[in-house]
């Protein structure tokens, strides 16, 4: 008499989880990939940070600190010439110096403007030149006998140096490259090796496959970014003035955004050459316009609306706001909205036009 058949259910991984684990295993078996993901970004921070650690970002602007003597200084300065200034409260002037939005702040210590204090980072040659130009103009307005008593206050707080400006830009660039190259090239490579079309015979949905590719990449990108922040803090004293939780959320959202764009670019590509051309076409405008190494506000105002809507701009701006200004979630909500829109739209379109096979 035969034994009763047991109700046996074979354990099976969810398709999305299976794709994620497979991609993680492939990644860990490629030492060169580990180098480019984890080591190369740290080398960039080391080299650029060493070159610019004592230099804030360049930006020609100065502010008048609001005081009883600021109207007198404003009268002496006038509005002609290349100097651009505005009267702001002392707290706002300090904040603008910290975040690199201004190179110099001028404060009148006496109601008649007879005593002046300059706030700037003396390690920046442009700030020194701007300070001397303004001082010369004020001295001439007062009679050019140098009757004003002036003093300099070095301003080198964490958050106002060029390295503090640079690190969020490099992190945003890393998230963009990781999402586009790490996700897009992986899909094109699978298609070229004719592995994608084999999934047609499986019960796996396209959404499971694409989500698995994105998640596997994000599991490497998020620790990579945290390692970059830790490296910058240990070597250059870069501090996180805002919430770590908010910063982590922005990093994850940025990774999802560029992973979705990477999926979209690779959805129909049949060769690595085509994928490489499309990815460079997508990334080149963001490399040059979105403020990785200098403020995007230096470009003509006519193209500012376009720059604000590029995927990399809200990511870098929000990272800098949290890292250098201590901004909360309310302050970065506009950037979060733009990134979320890019993530949702790109993934939805990629899901619709994605093909398993080359033809």
C-alpha positions as a printed Julia matrix, in Angstrom:
359×3 Matrix{Float64}:
  0.0     0.0     0.0
  1.55    3.31   -1.09
  2.19    6.09    1.36
 -0.12    9.1     1.16
  1.23   11.9    -0.98
  2.31   14.84    1.17
  1.34   18.32    0.21
  4.76   19.59   -0.59
  5.31   23.13   -1.78
  8.68   23.97   -3.21
 10.14   27.16   -1.79
 10.55   29.75   -4.51
 11.94   33.23   -4.34
  9.82   36.09   -5.58
 11.05   36.97   -9.09
 12.03   40.49   -8.08
 14.04   39.18   -5.12
 15.69   36.54   -7.3
 16.81   39.16   -9.84
 18.13   41.36   -7.04
 20.2    38.55   -5.49
 21.55   37.53   -8.88
 22.71   41.04   -9.68
 24.34   41.38   -6.26
 26.27   38.16   -6.8
 27.43   39.27  -10.24
 28.6    42.59   -8.83
 30.64   41.1    -5.98
 32.46   38.85   -8.48
 33.79   41.86  -10.4
 36.69   43.54   -8.55
 36.94   46.3   -11.14
 33.28   47.21  -10.58
 33.88   47.44   -6.83
 36.83   49.75   -7.48
 34.82   52.16   -9.67
 31.85   52.17   -7.29
 33.61   52.51   -3.93
 37.25   53.52   -4.42
 37.2    55.93   -7.36
 34.7    58.41   -5.79
 36.85   58.58   -2.66
 39.91   59.32   -4.78
 38.03   62.18   -6.46
 37.11   63.66   -3.08
 40.7    63.27   -1.9
 42.23   64.97   -4.95
 39.7    67.78   -5.34
 39.37   68.29   -1.61
 43.14   68.65   -1.25
 43.23   71.21   -4.05
 40.32   73.35   -2.83
 39.96   72.68    0.88
 40.94   76.27    1.79
 39.03   77.95   -1.01
 35.31   78.67   -0.96
 33.4    78.61   -4.23
 33.73   81.66   -6.4
 30.8    84.03   -6.49
 31.01   87.79   -7.05
 28.59   89.28   -4.54
 28.65   91.13   -1.23
 26.1    92.17    1.35
 25.63   95.11    3.7
 24.78   94.07    7.24
 21.68   95.93    8.4
 22.63   98.43   11.09
 22.26  102.1    12.0
 25.2   102.93    9.75
 24.18  100.86    6.7
 22.27  103.76    5.03
 25.44  105.85    5.12
 27.46  103.03    3.54
 24.76  102.57    0.91
 24.95  106.28    0.05
 28.73  106.12   -0.31
 28.65  102.97   -2.42
 25.96  104.16   -4.82
 24.65  101.83   -7.52
 26.96  102.48  -10.43
 29.85  100.26  -11.54
 30.33   96.53  -11.26
 29.59   96.22   -7.52
 26.37   94.46   -6.61
 25.06   94.59   -3.03
 21.96   94.6    -0.85
 21.16   95.34    2.8
 20.27   92.21    4.78
 19.85   91.29    8.47
 22.99   90.11   10.23
 21.71   86.53   10.62
 20.98   86.29    6.9
 24.4    87.7     6.02
 26.05   85.03    8.16
 23.94   82.34    6.52
 24.84   83.58    3.03
 28.53   83.54    3.91
 28.24   80.04    5.35
 26.54   78.69    2.24
 28.75   80.51   -0.28
 25.98   82.72   -1.65
 28.08   85.77   -0.84
 31.84   86.3    -0.6
 31.81   89.34    1.63
 29.65   91.12    4.19
 30.27   94.74    5.21
 29.05   96.03    8.57
 29.05   99.64    9.8
 29.92   99.67   13.49
 29.12  103.38   13.88
 25.97  105.27   12.82
 27.97  107.69   10.69
 29.82  104.84    8.95
 33.15  105.94   10.39
 34.03  102.42   11.55
 33.58   99.39    9.29
 34.04   95.64    9.66
 34.53   93.24    6.73
 33.5    89.59    6.99
 35.1    87.25    4.45
 37.34   84.22    4.0
 40.89   85.58    3.55
 42.02   82.37    1.8
 39.9    83.28   -1.22
 41.76   85.65   -3.59
 38.54   86.98   -5.14
 37.16   87.81   -1.71
 40.34   89.71   -0.85
 40.16   91.62   -4.13
 36.49   92.42   -3.58
 37.18   93.57   -0.02
 39.95   95.92   -1.21
 37.83   97.32   -4.03
 34.93   98.09   -1.69
 37.23   99.55    0.94
 38.84  101.8    -1.65
 35.45  103.04   -2.83
 34.3   103.77    0.72
 37.56  105.48    1.6
 37.33  107.73   -1.46
 33.74  108.57   -0.61
 34.88  109.55    2.89
 37.76  111.72    1.67
 40.48  109.15    0.79
 42.5   110.03    3.91
 41.59  106.59    5.27
 39.68  108.12    8.18
 37.67  104.91    8.67
 38.84  102.37   11.22
 38.51   98.95    9.63
 39.12   95.4    10.81
 38.94   91.99    9.16
 37.12   88.97   10.56
 38.19   85.64    8.97
 35.13   83.57    8.07
 35.95   79.89    7.66
 33.03   78.11    9.3
 32.14   74.59    8.25
 29.68   74.83    5.38
 31.22   77.9     3.76
 34.35   76.32    2.26
 34.62   75.1    -1.3
 35.03   71.49   -0.14
 31.65   71.77    1.65
 30.13   72.96   -1.62
 31.93   70.32   -3.67
 31.1    67.11   -1.79
 27.28   67.19   -2.38
 27.96   67.88   -6.05
 30.24   64.86   -6.34
 27.69   62.71   -4.54
 24.95   63.8    -6.91
 27.23   63.04   -9.85
 27.93   59.59   -8.39
 24.22   58.86   -8.04
 23.62   59.94  -11.62
 26.43   57.8   -13.01
 25.52   54.81  -10.89
 21.89   54.91  -11.93
 22.48   55.39  -15.63
 25.56   53.25  -16.2
 24.98   50.68  -13.47
 21.35   50.0   -14.4
 21.25   50.85  -18.11
 24.41   48.98  -19.07
 23.35   45.93  -17.08
 20.13   45.63  -19.09
 21.81   46.19  -22.45
 24.49   43.63  -21.58
 21.83   41.05  -20.73
 20.04   41.79  -24.0
 23.24   41.44  -26.05
 24.02   38.09  -24.4
 20.47   37.02  -25.31
 19.62   36.39  -21.68
 16.66   38.73  -21.51
 14.54   36.84  -24.01
 14.81   33.71  -21.87
 12.74   35.42  -19.23
  9.78   35.43  -21.63
  9.19   31.77  -20.79
  9.12   32.5   -17.04
  6.2    33.81  -15.01
  8.24   36.88  -14.08
  6.65   40.19  -14.98
  8.56   43.05  -16.52
  7.9    45.17  -13.42
  9.49   42.5   -11.19
 12.57   42.32  -13.39
 13.05   46.09  -13.69
 12.41   46.66   -9.99
 14.92   43.93   -9.12
 17.58   45.61  -11.29
 16.92   48.95   -9.6
 16.94   47.57   -6.06
 20.17   45.64   -6.59
 21.91   48.79   -7.78
 20.54   50.88   -4.92
 21.84   48.41   -2.35
 25.35   49.36   -3.49
 24.78   53.05   -4.18
 23.42   54.06   -0.77
 26.35   52.6     1.24
 28.71   54.12   -1.33
 27.33   57.6    -0.66
 27.47   57.15    3.11
 31.1    56.07    2.76
 31.85   59.25    0.79
 30.33   61.4     3.52
 32.31   59.57    6.2
 35.52   59.94    4.17
 34.92   63.68    3.68
 34.27   64.17    7.38
 37.4    62.32    8.48
 39.77   64.03    6.03
 38.3    67.5     5.53
 35.89   68.02    8.42
 32.78   68.18    6.22
 29.82   68.23    8.6
 26.18   67.31    8.11
 24.21   70.25    9.56
 20.81   68.74    8.81
 19.0    65.48    9.51
 20.71   62.21    8.62
 17.31   60.63    8.01
 16.32   63.33    5.54
 19.72   63.07    3.86
 19.33   59.29    3.52
 15.85   59.74    2.06
 17.17   62.21   -0.52
 19.95   59.81   -1.48
 17.49   56.94   -1.92
 15.12   59.12   -3.94
 18.01   60.3    -6.11
 19.11   56.71   -6.67
 15.56   55.7    -7.66
 15.27   58.69   -9.97
 18.43   57.96  -11.95
 17.81   54.21  -11.92
 14.46   54.89  -13.55
 16.12   57.11  -16.16
 18.73   54.39  -16.74
 15.94   51.86  -17.3
 14.26   54.22  -19.75
 17.44   54.78  -21.76
 18.16   51.04  -21.98
 14.61   49.89  -22.7
 15.14   49.65  -26.46
 18.93   49.78  -26.91
 20.37   46.82  -28.82
 24.1    47.61  -28.59
 26.48   48.99  -25.99
 27.46   51.72  -28.43
 23.88   52.93  -28.71
 23.44   52.81  -24.93
 26.7    54.69  -24.39
 25.69   57.41  -26.85
 22.26   57.9   -25.29
 23.64   57.97  -21.75
 26.26   60.54  -22.65
 23.56   62.59  -24.38
 21.49   62.5   -21.18
 24.35   63.16  -18.75
 26.36   65.81  -20.62
 23.87   68.67  -20.07
 23.66   67.81  -16.38
 27.45   67.59  -16.01
 27.81   71.12  -17.34
 24.65   72.89  -16.15
 23.54   71.46  -12.81
 26.19   72.88  -10.5
 28.48   69.97   -9.68
 31.64   72.09   -9.42
 30.2    75.63   -9.41
 26.81   77.24   -8.9
 24.35   76.83  -11.77
 23.12   80.36  -11.02
 26.15   81.66  -12.92
 24.43   80.77  -16.17
 22.11   83.32  -17.83
 18.81   83.72  -16.04
 16.93   82.86  -19.23
 17.88   79.17  -18.86
 17.47   78.95  -15.06
 13.94   77.43  -15.33
 15.31   74.69  -17.6
 18.24   73.97  -15.27
 15.96   73.73  -12.22
 13.97   70.93  -13.88
 16.94   68.8   -14.89
 17.04   65.69  -12.65
 20.47   66.41  -11.16
 19.76   70.02  -10.11
 17.12   69.32   -7.42
 19.2    66.45   -6.08
 22.37   68.53   -5.64
 20.47   71.59   -4.37
 18.6    69.55   -1.74
 21.77   67.74   -0.64
 23.61   71.06   -0.23
 20.67   72.56    1.66
 20.59   69.7     4.16
 24.37   69.27    4.47
 25.47   72.92    4.62
 22.37   74.83    5.74
 20.63   72.28    7.98
 17.43   72.56    5.94
 14.38   70.51    6.93
 11.95   68.6     4.79
  9.73   71.65    4.23
 12.59   73.61    2.66
 13.44   70.81    0.2
  9.88   69.79   -0.7
 10.04   71.45   -4.16
 13.18   69.46   -5.01
 11.63   66.26   -3.64
  8.58   66.82   -5.86
 10.69   67.24   -9.0
 12.76   64.12   -8.25
  9.67   62.05   -7.45
  8.09   63.12  -10.75
 11.2    62.07  -12.69
 11.31   58.71  -10.88
  7.64   57.88  -11.45
  7.44   59.05  -15.06
 10.71   57.44  -16.18
  9.9    54.07  -14.59
  6.34   54.08  -15.96
  7.51   54.82  -19.51
 10.35   52.28  -19.25
  7.9    49.63  -18.06
  5.65   50.29  -21.03
  8.24   50.33  -23.82
 10.68   47.74  -22.42
 11.48   44.81  -24.71
 12.95   41.45  -23.74
 14.34   40.73  -27.2
 16.44   42.71  -29.65
 13.86   42.57  -32.43
